Amino acid sequence: MKGYQNRGGVVFLKRKSFLLCLVFTMTILFSAFAETGLTVNYDKTSEVLTIGGGAVYAPGSSVSLLVLSPGKGLGDVKNDGQANDDKTVWFAQQKSADRFGGISFSVSMKDAPKGIYTIYVASDDGSDTFTTTYSMVPGTFEAEFLNQINAVSKSEDMETLLTGEDAKIFLKEPGYPSPSDKTAVYDYMVKNRPYTSFAEINATYGEAYLAALFAQTKTADEVAAFVEAYGVSGIGLDRNPQMYTLYSQGKLKTQINANAAGFKADSLEALRGKIYDETILTTVEKTDNWSSLTSVINGADTYLKDVDYTRYRKYADKINKQIGGKQYETIAMLQTAINTVDVSSGTGGSGNGGNSGNSSTGSSTPVVKPGTIVVPPSEQLPGGGTEQEIILFQDQASIPAYAKAYLPSLKMNNIITGDTEGNFNPDNNLTRAELAKVLVCALNPETEAENMDFSDVKADDWFYPYVSKAIAAGYFKGMDESYFGANEPISRQDMAVVMERICQMRGVEVPPAEPLSYLDGDAIADYASAAVETMGKLELMIGSDSWFGPRDNLTRAQAVKIIGKLLYELS
């Protein structure tokens, strides 16, 4: 091609080569040569593309610019130097570097079709060659494509758009490892609509990659590695310096990371919040030092915005004794507890953060204060209404009325909680470990078992402290000497036995009523017969339609009613 040299497969412009043609209003998305000092800038008003930089070349040296049309490469350039009918070469120019080694090319971009253009800048002797790409699209294209993006509601449709040819013009691949779950990326993109610009889409696309990568973490070490790589520059953990300090310098960092692993975030703000939340909640649950707990709560005042700090700082020791060692599902629940726990006495009401009490086995003080379980035996909803006005769980509509009546009081006192998605799951079975937690949170036994030899209860299990206290309190025993059955569902007749035992411990009087008769009475085990009869007389467990269902698994909804009525009687 006349006016060009082909050296080792790289084409350089010779002196006096010139070609100029380009058309349409364009937007530049890629605008820099990496680590070269050369930049690509576009002025929308003048519609002029400027390529250049200072102190790049030898002063006075000849420098050539070659711009190839979208989809074209050097292999498409002919060696005769003539303009191509298919317009492979959109622009070519040669200039001399100034006395400081700087160079500047100006290209009119009126009426240029959309696409990814390849740009070469080289010294005439081939010693300094730079390559980059830039993407340009008409303004109407951006508006039309944004409308398409904002209209989709399914991740598969978002994937189709963002992997199509048009998206390649503007969508920049994030500089992070590709997550194995690409569906999570497109789900994220759907959830964060609408978008107002391609720049916003690119920024969110990078966030989506980070969120998907974090969702793949399974261990504390993987979270630690993620935070090391992306904690500041990626998800901005340092946006709240106080919280970042508490997280990075805390003694429970490994546990915090383990609790946060696998979190599926729909925004980077939510991901940061998860790590901040776990920093505080884990410290509250696992701390064995009141002064360290005070330091954490005081140090989180920019995050715990709903805490009454005047009250907390005045009664920190008393409040710590009631919240320390207790598991809270959300920061909101913790803040409510800090603001409302009883500070009139020096005794703790919800655990002691690992400092064991000296009470005798079975001694306990209900975590709920007298009168806070407000639902009477007739099971009126709070205020006498028939509809629960406060939405406590996402699946509220599926919770039976008999359980829904007690939920506000039990949730307020952190006795009953939902899952991480905000659902209560009323029909799910209650396991023996979960029952241990409910009973410990409700009755607050102060002793712990000195030794437990159950093969399925390990010291690092989340339920270990609850099983330990429930066993020490005498609420129930293992299924045998070596197996507690932590993950086994508890049957209704076994629940009756547990409830009868607690009622006897607490001195609940059994009314002299006639025992209820059940159509499946013969199916009740001998060891549970008296307990089922007692539960019927106390109206804690009465079955349905003359059936008790002794061997049926206890559901979460049934447990709410039973525990709620028990606490009503005790208060």
Disulfide bonds with the S-S distance in Angstrom:
none
